[in-house]
Amino acid sequence: MPEKITVERYKAFDGKVFDLRKDAEAHEAAHFHLMLCDLSAEQVQEALDLKREPIAGAIERAALEIKRARRAKAEAAQEPHPQPDP
């Protein structure tokens, strides 16, 4: 008689399926910004009200990425530029 087995697979927010949870989590971490595409105003408000935690997390992470980029740009603008020898 055939033996019945159960196989767990993990689906990321975008529908991509993975055999390992860590791979699904890594995929979501690398592609979190895609979760923000095509959101309705209602979905954004629900995220702001913490009723849609995954979207809220993606918004928060995007804000941190923007903050880091702005800080790096400001720091680069403040670095002294070497003057060429006369």
C-alpha positions, 0 to 999 in steps of 0.5 A: 500500500502506498505511503501517504506523505505531507509536503510543506511548501511556502508561498511568498506574497507574490505567489512564488512557491518555495520548498523552504521557509527561509527561501520564501522569507529571503525572497520577500525581503529582497522584493518587499517593494513589489508589495507596494505596487498597485495598492488602493487608497483603502489598502494603504489606509488599512496598512496605516491602521495596522490592519494589513501588517505585511503592507505596513511592514513593506511601507516601513521598510521602504521609508527606511531605505529612502531615509538611508539613501537621503542620508548617504546623498547628504553625506556625499555632498558634504565630503570635501572634494580634492583640489587639483594641483596648480 
